């Protein structure tokens, strides 16, 4: 009853804000106030109002995950933590809260071991978000131009050599950082993972209800999306098992 009253009060506040075209910053501020008062339902109304305006960010998804976690809606919490992680993969607090939420769901899937070189690469790849790699690319491009200018204008051989080799190094680093920025941006734009949003679902061997039962998943479990066939989605879970399940039972990250 208390939650319902909070929600009604929030709607009373929210409707005039929507009517006047309240800015996302205003919704975010009010949501923070509601969250601080433990009115998590009310905070979520404002967070969703921000999403409805086409605005999204890691901080927004993170706060939504926290609000859902407080409401013990763990699949929703995991869903928004995962969305935040796509935009801010180096956030330790975010990873910690996601770990807490995952501890609350039924499925405890042991992930496949990862080859150490791939593990190192993943750590490096997730170190910075796409925006930061883009800024580093711009900086390296500027330094490359500076080295080229030094090589072309200097009359002393030592400075010409320094400009040449430093420019070559900067150019390689620019290409690498630009490639990382592009790849990470593409990763944030596509949906290749999803969260199960039904209490229990049996994964089939084929995209059909008559397929052989393979294994059972529960709400909150993350799956990788492999292929879609009609209303069925082929998925792979962390331990490498593959199967088909109805697409409507999943929400793409």
Backbone bond lengths (Angstrom), bond angles and torsions (degrees), N, CA, C in turn:
res aa  C-N    CA-C-N  psi(-1)  N-CA   C-N-CA  omega(-1)  CA-C   N-CA-C  phi
1 X - - - 1.469 - - 1.533 110.83 -
2 X 1.356 113.28 -39.09 1.468 118.14 -179.16 1.525 110.52 -62.83
3 X 1.368 114.98 -41.54 1.471 119.40 179.75 1.516 110.47 -63.45
4 X 1.330 116.25 -40.54 1.464 120.00 -179.30 1.524 110.25 -62.24
5 X 1.335 115.71 -42.34 1.472 119.76 179.29 1.525 110.76 -62.68
6 X 1.361 115.54 -41.85 1.472 119.34 177.77 1.524 110.63 -60.93
7 X 1.335 114.45 -41.83 1.467 119.10 -178.10 1.523 110.93 -65.15
8 X 1.338 115.91 -42.39 1.472 119.83 178.91 1.526 110.57 -62.17
9 X 1.343 115.22 -43.01 1.471 119.13 178.91 1.523 110.97 -62.55
10 X 1.340 114.72 -38.95 1.468 118.39 178.95 1.513 111.73 -64.88
11 X 1.315 116.05 -42.22 1.468 119.28 179.91 1.530 110.42 -63.81
12 X 1.329 115.85 -35.62 1.466 119.28 177.65 1.530 110.32 -62.31
13 X 1.364 114.59 -37.24 1.478 119.20 177.58 1.516 110.93 -75.85
14 X 1.350 115.08 -39.06 1.458 120.02 -171.57 1.527 113.14 -70.83
15 X 1.320 117.18 -39.95 1.469 120.04 -175.88 1.534 112.16 -57.17
16 X 1.358 118.82 -47.90 1.479 117.33 175.80 1.527 113.08 -61.67
17 X 1.352 117.18 -34.66 1.466 120.05 178.90 1.513 110.88 -63.19
18 X 1.350 115.64 -42.20 1.462 119.40 179.47 1.512 110.37 -67.73
19 X 1.345 115.41 -38.13 1.462 119.53 -178.84 1.518 111.28 -64.13
20 X 1.332 116.09 -33.98 1.471 119.52 -179.40 1.522 111.54 -93.03
21 X 1.346 117.19 3.88 1.463 119.71 178.83 1.505 112.01 67.74
22 X 1.334 116.29 50.96 1.465 120.30 -177.76 1.520 110.54 -59.92
23 X 1.304 116.15 142.76 1.454 121.75 -178.44 1.527 110.05 -76.49
24 X 1.339 116.38 155.57 1.469 119.53 178.54 1.530 112.79 -55.53
25 X 1.350 116.20 -35.76 1.462 118.94 -179.36 1.533 111.33 -61.38
26 X 1.336 115.20 -36.08 1.463 119.65 -179.67 1.530 110.46 -68.61
27 X 1.335 115.70 -43.41 1.465 119.88 176.78 1.527 110.04 -61.66
28 X 1.344 116.10 -42.64 1.470 120.45 -177.86 1.526 110.58 -62.61
29 X 1.340 115.56 -39.92 1.473 119.81 179.79 1.526 110.65 -65.30
30 X 1.328 115.82 -46.54 1.469 119.61 -178.83 1.528 110.22 -65.72
31 X 1.341 115.99 -39.55 1.468 119.26 178.69 1.525 110.41 -60.65
32 X 1.330 116.46 -40.19 1.461 119.97 178.32 1.519 111.75 -63.09
33 X 1.321 115.57 -38.98 1.471 119.52 178.18 1.528 110.86 -65.75
34 X 1.353 115.36 -42.91 1.466 119.27 179.50 1.526 110.86 -64.80
35 X 1.330 116.29 -38.64 1.473 120.46 179.21 1.532 109.73 -63.75
36 X 1.334 116.01 -42.45 1.470 119.89 -179.37 1.524 111.30 -63.28
37 X 1.338 116.56 -27.04 1.470 121.39 178.31 1.532 111.81 -89.90
38 X 1.352 115.10 9.53 1.476 121.79 -179.64 1.513 112.15 66.07
39 X 1.341 117.89 21.84 1.463 121.21 176.38 1.540 107.56 -96.32
40 X 1.334 114.89 74.02 1.457 120.21 -170.59 1.527 112.37 -69.28
41 X 1.339 116.80 -36.80 1.475 119.66 175.97 1.527 110.63 -59.34
42 X 1.326 114.90 -43.78 1.464 119.99 -178.38 1.527 110.78 -66.18
43 X 1.336 115.42 -40.96 1.470 119.32 178.15 1.528 110.48 -59.96
44 X 1.334 116.15 -41.04 1.465 119.79 -178.43 1.521 112.35 -66.27
45 X 1.321 116.67 -32.66 1.468 118.92 177.00 1.529 109.98 -59.44
46 X 1.333 116.11 -42.07 1.468 120.03 179.32 1.524 111.72 -71.81
47 X 1.340 116.95 -38.49 1.468 118.85 178.27 1.533 110.41 -63.23
48 X 1.335 116.28 -41.66 1.467 118.60 179.20 1.537 110.97 -68.24
49 X 1.332 116.64 -30.43 1.469 119.58 176.30 1.531 110.01 -63.47
50 X 1.331 116.15 -34.67 1.479 120.26 176.93 1.524 109.71 -66.50
51 X 1.332 116.32 -45.41 1.472 119.93 178.53 1.527 111.02 -60.46
52 X 1.336 115.99 -37.87 1.467 119.86 -179.71 1.524 111.85 -63.14
53 X 1.334 116.09 -22.20 1.469 120.20 178.34 1.532 111.11 -88.44
54 X 1.328 116.22 6.89 1.470 119.70 176.71 1.514 114.26 81.05
55 X 1.333 116.77 14.11 1.469 120.70 -179.45 1.522 108.89 -102.38
56 X 1.303 116.35 134.34 1.461 119.04 174.75 1.520 109.27 -147.88
57 X 1.322 115.00 154.21 1.467 121.10 -179.52 1.515 107.82 -162.05
58 X 1.318 115.42 165.71 1.462 119.95 178.27 1.529 110.21 -63.23
59 X 1.342 116.84 -39.49 1.463 120.17 -178.84 1.528 111.15 -64.16
60 X 1.331 116.27 -40.02 1.464 120.43 179.02 1.529 110.58 -63.49
61 X 1.329 116.56 -49.09 1.466 120.21 -179.85 1.537 111.03 -63.57
62 X 1.313 116.04 -37.92 1.460 120.64 179.44 1.531 110.51 -61.78
63 X 1.342 115.89 -47.24 1.467 119.37 179.55 1.527 111.50 -64.93
64 X 1.333 116.56 -36.74 1.464 119.45 177.65 1.529 110.33 -65.32
65 X 1.336 115.52 -40.47 1.461 118.69 176.55 1.524 111.32 -60.73
66 X 1.328 116.71 -41.63 1.464 120.35 178.98 1.526 111.25 -63.28
67 X 1.337 116.40 -41.99 1.472 120.17 -178.73 1.534 110.24 -64.83
68 X 1.334 116.10 -44.23 1.471 118.98 178.54 1.527 111.04 -65.74
69 X 1.332 116.06 -35.60 1.465 118.83 178.29 1.533 110.40 -62.97
70 X 1.333 115.71 -43.08 1.470 119.45 178.90 1.521 111.13 -62.34
71 X 1.332 116.36 -31.22 1.468 120.84 178.85 1.529 112.01 -83.94
72 X 1.335 115.00 1.03 1.472 122.41 -179.06 1.526 112.39 63.68
73 X 1.296 116.17 25.96 1.469 121.14 173.03 1.533 106.98 -96.03
74 X 1.324 114.92 78.72 1.452 120.52 -168.84 1.535 114.34 -68.10
75 X 1.340 120.31 -37.87 1.476 118.33 175.88 1.532 112.12 -59.15
76 X 1.341 116.47 -41.80 1.471 119.09 177.75 1.530 110.39 -65.70
77 X 1.343 116.20 -41.06 1.469 119.84 179.37 1.531 110.27 -60.44
78 X 1.335 116.16 -45.66 1.471 120.14 179.89 1.522 110.00 -63.23
79 X 1.329 116.18 -42.05 1.472 120.78 -179.41 1.538 110.78 -57.29
80 X 1.334 117.08 -47.98 1.472 118.94 -177.26 1.530 112.20 -76.68
81 X 1.322 117.98 -31.56 1.470 119.10 173.64 1.532 109.89 -62.54
82 X 1.336 116.17 -42.40 1.470 119.47 -179.94 1.531 110.87 -65.03
83 X 1.316 117.61 -38.87 1.470 120.25 177.76 1.528 110.31 -64.73
84 X 1.332 116.30 -39.07 1.470 119.83 177.90 1.518 110.45 -65.61
85 X 1.340 115.60 -37.79 1.466 120.20 -177.77 1.527 111.85 -66.08
86 X 1.324 116.75 -29.39 1.466 118.88 177.26 1.530 110.79 -64.90
87 X 1.334 115.91 -33.99 1.469 120.05 -178.07 1.523 112.14 -89.17
88 X 1.323 116.89 -26.68 1.469 120.21 -177.21 1.529 109.44 -137.21
89 X 1.327 117.38 71.91 1.474 120.32 -172.37 1.520 114.28 -68.42
90 X 1.326 118.04 -16.82 1.462 120.10 -177.33 1.513 114.26 -93.82
91 X 1.343 117.97 8.58 1.463 121.69 -176.25 1.528 110.23 -81.97
92 X 1.339 116.82 108.66 1.472 121.13 -177.27 1.529 112.32 -67.69
93 X 1.349 117.13 -38.36 1.475 120.05 179.00 1.521 110.43 -61.12
94 X 1.303 114.44 -40.63 1.460 120.40 179.42 1.524 111.06 -62.89
95 X 1.322 116.51 -46.02 1.470 120.40 178.33 1.522 111.24 -62.77
96 X 1.331 116.29 -38.38 1.472 120.34 179.50 1.529 110.54 -63.82
97 X 1.347 116.84 -46.43 1.467 119.94 -179.46 1.531 111.39 -66.21
98 X 1.331 116.10 -36.13 1.459 119.58 177.37 1.531 110.12 -63.94
99 X 1.320 115.86 -39.37 1.465 120.48 178.05 1.532 110.53 -62.48
100 X 1.331 116.09 -41.24 1.471 120.25 178.17 1.524 110.92 -62.94
101 X 1.328 116.19 -43.55 1.471 120.11 -179.47 1.530 110.35 -65.43
102 X 1.329 116.90 -40.86 1.470 120.01 179.86 1.525 111.52 -64.99
103 X 1.338 116.06 -28.45 1.466 119.30 178.81 1.530 111.48 -69.39
104 X 1.338 117.20 -16.34 1.464 121.32 -176.74 1.523 113.70 -91.32
105 X 1.322 117.93 -8.76 1.467 119.55 -178.00 1.528 110.02 -94.44
106 X 1.323 114.98 169.14 1.475 120.14 -173.29 1.523 111.96 -73.28
107 X 1.315 116.70 -48.97 1.463 120.47 -173.56 1.525 111.96 -72.20
108 X 1.319 114.86 126.46 1.485 121.29 174.52 1.530 106.50 -120.76
109 X 1.309 116.15 88.96 1.467 121.51 -173.28 1.517 109.99 -94.96
110 X 1.318 115.32 125.26 1.471 120.33 178.78 1.532 108.76 -77.22
111 X 1.324 118.63 117.79 1.471 119.19 -177.73 1.522 112.33 -70.87
112 X 1.325 115.88 154.24 1.459 121.13 176.20 1.524 109.84 -65.65
113 X 1.346 117.95 144.95 1.474 119.48 176.31 1.529 110.63 -63.93
114 X 1.323 115.06 143.05 1.468 120.86 -178.26 1.520 109.57 -107.50
115 X 1.327 117.60 133.14 1.463 122.58 177.80 1.531 108.73 -56.49
116 X 1.349 116.65 137.69 1.467 119.90 -169.97 1.538 113.26 -58.73
117 X 1.344 116.33 -34.33 1.467 118.30 179.71 1.537 110.52 -66.60
118 X 1.328 115.30 -39.51 1.467 118.98 177.83 1.526 110.48 -67.66
119 X 1.346 115.92 -34.97 1.468 119.85 178.46 1.526 110.40 -64.73
120 X 1.350 116.74 -42.61 1.466 120.48 176.99 1.524 110.49 -61.87
121 X 1.341 114.19 -43.73 1.463 117.88 -179.23 1.524 110.65 -62.84
122 X 1.347 117.51 -43.44 1.456 121.07 179.59 1.531 111.44 -60.45
123 X 1.346 115.53 -40.42 1.470 119.12 178.88 1.524 110.53 -63.20
124 X 1.332 116.01 -44.77 1.466 120.22 178.52 1.527 111.05 -65.94
125 X 1.343 115.36 -42.18 1.473 120.73 -177.13 1.530 111.37 -63.03
126 X 1.346 115.37 -36.75 1.468 119.56 -176.92 1.521 113.43 -89.62
127 X 1.333 115.12 5.03 1.462 119.08 -176.10 1.529 112.52 -64.72
128 X 1.328 116.64 -39.89 1.457 121.21 -174.76 1.528 110.71 -132.89
129 X 1.340 118.12 149.34 1.469 120.61 175.89 1.528 111.35 -75.43
130 X 1.329 115.66 169.40 1.469 121.28 -176.43 1.536 112.10 -59.66
131 X 1.333 116.58 -39.97 1.472 119.61 -178.23 1.529 111.55 -60.92
132 X 1.344 115.48 -41.74 1.469 119.30 -178.82 1.528 110.29 -65.84
133 X 1.353 116.57 -42.06 1.470 118.69 177.54 1.532 110.47 -63.04
134 X 1.330 116.96 -35.13 1.470 119.75 178.46 1.533 111.03 -64.43
135 X 1.340 116.84 -41.73 1.468 119.94 178.39 1.535 110.92 -66.72
136 X 1.324 116.19 -38.63 1.477 119.42 177.07 1.535 109.68 -62.97
137 X 1.330 117.09 -37.90 1.468 120.78 178.03 1.522 111.14 -61.56
138 X 1.331 115.44 -43.72 1.468 119.47 179.85 1.533 110.13 -62.70
139 X 1.339 116.01 -42.61 1.464 120.54 179.31 1.530 110.61 -62.46
140 X 1.332 116.88 -45.30 1.467 120.51 -179.18 1.523 111.40 -66.54
141 X 1.330 116.44 -34.53 1.463 119.57 177.43 1.532 109.95 -64.88
142 X 1.344 116.15 -41.46 1.462 120.35 177.24 1.517 111.69 -62.48
143 X 1.339 116.91 -42.02 1.464 120.73 178.80 1.525 111.27 -66.34
144 X 1.342 115.63 -34.93 1.474 119.15 177.00 1.528 110.53 -62.62
145 X 1.320 116.06 -45.03 1.468 120.36 178.45 1.525 110.95 -62.33
146 X 1.336 116.00 -39.00 1.466 120.64 179.21 1.531 110.54 -62.49
147 X 1.324 116.43 -41.69 1.477 120.97 178.77 1.531 110.82 -66.14
148 X 1.331 116.23 -39.54 1.469 119.63 177.74 1.523 110.26 -63.27
149 X 1.326 116.06 -41.74 1.477 120.76 177.37 1.530 110.46 -61.64
150 X 1.343 116.16 -41.86 1.470 120.50 179.22 1.530 110.24 -63.20
151 X 1.327 116.80 -42.09 1.463 121.52 -179.46 1.537 111.55 -64.99
152 X 1.322 117.00 -39.83 1.467 120.91 -174.83 1.517 113.10 -79.90
153 X 1.320 117.50 -29.25 1.469 119.76 -171.66 1.528 113.70 -103.95
154 X 1.326 118.16 -19.09 1.465 119.15 -176.34 1.531 111.04 -75.89
155 X 1.325 115.03 140.62 1.460 120.32 179.80 1.533 111.44 -93.96
156 X 1.331 116.42 -16.32 1.468 120.15 -178.92 1.520 109.77 -91.98
157 X 1.350 115.33 136.54 1.461 121.09 -175.69 1.528 112.22 -61.83
158 X 1.361 116.43 -37.75 1.466 119.59 -178.20 1.523 111.50 -61.35
159 X 1.342 115.82 -39.13 1.477 119.65 -179.55 1.530 110.98 -75.28
160 X 1.333 115.34 -33.20 1.479 118.27 177.46 1.537 110.05 -65.57
161 X 1.375 115.60 -42.59 1.463 119.15 178.05 1.532 111.25 -64.85
162 X 1.357 114.36 -41.94 1.473 118.22 178.88 1.536 110.52 -61.28
163 X 1.320 116.52 -44.79 1.467 120.88 179.32 1.521 111.85 -61.80
164 X 1.361 115.80 -39.73 1.467 119.87 -177.50 1.527 111.19 -66.72
165 X 1.354 116.37 -53.65 1.469 118.54 -174.70 1.532 111.86 -71.91
166 X 1.339 116.28 -38.20 1.469 118.63 177.64 1.528 109.95 -65.97
167 X 1.340 116.53 -38.82 1.469 120.07 178.16 1.513 111.81 -63.05
168 X 1.364 114.64 -39.42 1.468 119.14 178.57 1.528 110.49 -63.20
169 X 1.345 115.59 -43.70 1.467 120.01 179.52 1.530 110.72 -63.48
170 X 1.357 115.84 -45.33 1.470 120.02 -179.51 1.528 110.82 -62.44
171 X 1.335 116.31 -37.44 1.471 119.92 -178.91 1.531 110.05 -65.24
172 X 1.345 117.13 -42.82 1.472 119.84 177.97 1.523 110.96 -63.68
173 X 1.334 116.15 -42.42 1.468 119.59 179.78 1.520 110.78 -66.58
174 X 1.325 116.59 -36.71 1.475 120.21 177.50 1.527 110.27 -62.29
175 X 1.340 116.38 -45.68 1.477 119.99 179.90 1.529 110.38 -60.95
176 X 1.341 115.59 -42.23 1.469 119.25 -179.84 1.515 112.79 -64.69
177 X 1.339 116.71 -46.64 1.468 119.81 -178.30 1.526 111.18 -69.06
178 X 1.339 116.74 -35.68 1.466 119.66 177.82 1.533 110.25 -65.58
179 X 1.344 115.41 -40.01 1.462 119.56 177.28 1.521 111.46 -62.46
180 X 1.343 116.86 -41.98 1.459 120.45 178.24 1.524 111.50 -64.24
181 X 1.350 115.92 -43.56 1.474 120.02 179.49 1.530 110.37 -60.53
182 X 1.335 116.37 -44.14 1.469 120.30 -179.26 1.515 111.41 -64.56
183 X 1.344 115.19 -45.05 1.461 119.45 -177.96 1.528 111.12 -64.89
184 X 1.329 116.80 -42.08 1.455 119.56 -179.45 1.528 110.91 -68.80
185 X 1.334 117.49 -36.20 1.467 119.85 177.30 1.534 109.79 -63.62
186 X 1.346 116.09 -43.22 1.459 120.48 179.05 1.530 109.86 -62.82
187 X 1.339 116.39 -38.11 1.466 120.95 -179.87 1.528 110.57 -64.26
188 X 1.339 117.34 -39.99 1.465 119.70 -179.05 1.525 111.99 -70.77
189 X 1.333 117.38 -22.96 1.462 120.70 -176.35 1.524 112.98 -86.68
190 X 1.326 117.28 -25.28 1.463 118.58 -176.60 1.538 110.14 -98.02
191 X 1.335 114.48 160.67 1.463 120.86 179.66 1.513 108.39 -112.46
192 X 1.306 117.21 102.49 1.464 120.46 -179.68 1.522 113.14 -121.02
193 X 1.343 115.79 7.64 1.460 120.79 176.15 1.526 108.13 -139.04
194 X 1.315 116.65 160.47 1.468 119.94 -178.51 1.525 109.53 -153.33
195 X 1.326 114.38 164.67 1.466 121.60 176.74 1.522 108.58 -113.97
196 X 1.329 116.44 137.67 1.467 121.61 176.86 1.525 108.76 -72.01
197 X 1.348 116.00 130.26 1.465 119.95 -177.03 1.524 112.90 -123.91
198 X 1.319 116.05 35.36 1.475 120.77 169.60 1.529 106.85 -130.50
199 X 1.338 117.07 151.03 1.477 118.85 -175.64 1.521 112.92 -55.28
200 X 1.337 116.61 -45.27 1.470 121.21 -179.47 1.520 109.35 -147.43
201 X 1.329 116.54 139.00 1.465 120.59 178.29 1.532 108.92 -144.26
202 X 1.321 116.09 136.74 1.460 120.94 176.49 1.520 109.19 -93.79
203 X 1.315 115.71 123.92 1.464 121.13 -179.99 1.525 108.75 -83.27
204 X 1.347 115.56 132.71 1.463 121.92 -174.36 1.532 111.84 -101.57
205 X 1.329 113.93 164.58 1.473 119.72 179.19 1.526 111.96 -83.55
206 X 1.333 117.19 -13.38 1.463 121.84 -177.84 1.533 108.61 -145.23
207 X 1.326 117.78 160.13 1.477 120.44 -179.02 1.526 111.97 -75.45
208 X 1.321 115.50 62.15 1.460 121.23 -177.54 1.525 109.10 -159.51
209 X 1.318 116.19 147.99 1.468 120.15 178.23 1.523 111.50 -64.76
210 X 1.346 117.13 -21.56 1.467 120.88 -179.90 1.533 112.23 -87.10
211 X 1.321 117.49 -0.31 1.461 121.09 178.69 1.528 111.38 -63.96
212 X 1.321 115.41 160.12 1.468 120.74 -179.90 1.530 110.15 -69.04
213 X 1.335 115.96 137.43 1.466 120.41 176.75 1.530 109.55 -69.10
214 X 1.332 117.14 128.49 1.466 120.44 -179.42 1.528 112.14 -104.84
215 X 1.313 115.96 -56.93 1.473 120.38 179.97 1.519 108.79 -159.34
216 X 1.310 115.58 168.44 1.472 121.31 -175.77 1.522 110.03 -112.81
217 X 1.327 115.91 136.92 1.467 121.14 174.27 1.526 109.45 -118.46
218 X 1.326 114.42 157.83 1.471 120.25 179.03 1.523 109.60 -123.29
219 X 1.336 114.80 166.17 1.461 120.20 -175.66 1.526 111.76 -59.92
220 X 1.325 113.86 142.91 1.462 120.44 178.61 1.521 113.74 98.18
221 X 1.340 117.54 -12.94 1.474 120.21 -178.55 1.525 110.67 -76.32
222 X 1.324 115.36 136.94 1.470 119.77 177.54 1.521 109.75 -89.94
223 X 1.325 115.82 138.13 1.462 121.47 177.45 1.525 108.90 -129.23
224 X 1.313 115.71 156.29 1.474 120.94 173.21 1.516 108.70 -96.20
225 X 1.320 116.76 134.71 1.458 121.84 -178.42 1.523 109.02 -88.29
226 X 1.336 116.39 126.53 1.459 120.84 -176.40 1.524 112.65 -108.21
227 X 1.326 116.17 -44.07 1.471 119.34 -172.12 1.514 109.13 -164.59
228 X 1.330 116.42 146.28 1.464 119.52 178.05 1.518 109.72 -117.16
229 X 1.323 115.31 138.25 1.462 121.70 176.82 1.522 107.73 -134.29
230 X 1.330 116.94 102.52 1.463 120.64 -176.46 1.523 110.53 63.30
231 X 1.326 115.26 -125.32 1.465 120.23 -179.89 1.529 112.14 -92.53
232 X 1.321 116.63 11.19 1.458 120.29 -178.49 1.523 110.88 -113.37
233 X 1.330 113.94 147.21 1.461 120.57 -177.74 1.530 109.34 -122.28
234 X 1.333 116.09 127.29 1.463 119.79 174.21 1.525 108.37 -82.13
235 X 1.334 116.43 130.92 1.471 120.23 -175.37 1.525 110.85 -131.00
236 X 1.332 114.21 161.38 1.469 120.58 172.40 1.524 107.55 -132.61
237 X 1.330 116.69 135.33 1.468 119.62 179.00 1.526 109.75 -99.79
238 X 1.325 116.71 176.21 1.474 121.37 -169.81 1.523 113.60 -60.72
239 X 1.337 117.81 -28.23 1.473 118.95 -179.21 1.531 112.80 -86.06
240 X 1.335 116.96 4.12 1.452 121.31 176.33 1.518 114.67 96.90
241 X 1.335 118.50 -9.36 1.465 120.98 179.71 1.527 110.26 -66.21
242 X 1.344 114.71 142.10 1.471 121.15 -175.99 1.518 109.26 -124.81
243 X 1.323 116.76 147.05 1.456 120.51 177.03 1.518 110.91 -173.73
244 X 1.316 114.95 -174.46 1.471 120.69 -177.85 1.521 109.72 -117.63
245 X 1.323 115.78 144.39 1.458 121.10 175.33 1.530 109.25 -148.27
246 X 1.356 117.48 155.58 1.466 119.48 -179.65 1.533 111.45 -58.72
247 X 1.335 116.19 133.58 1.468 120.54 -177.20 1.518 111.56 -62.66
248 X 1.348 116.57 -28.50 1.466 119.95 -176.59 1.531 112.56 -69.14
249 X 1.343 116.80 -14.02 1.466 119.73 -179.77 1.528 111.85 -86.66
250 X 1.335 116.33 -1.05 1.468 121.16 -175.75 1.526 110.89 -117.51
251 X 1.312 115.30 150.58 1.470 120.89 172.23 1.529 108.17 -124.13
252 X 1.337 116.36 114.70 1.462 121.62 -175.45 1.515 113.42 -65.26
253 X 1.328 115.03 138.89 1.475 120.33 -179.69 1.513 109.28 -85.72
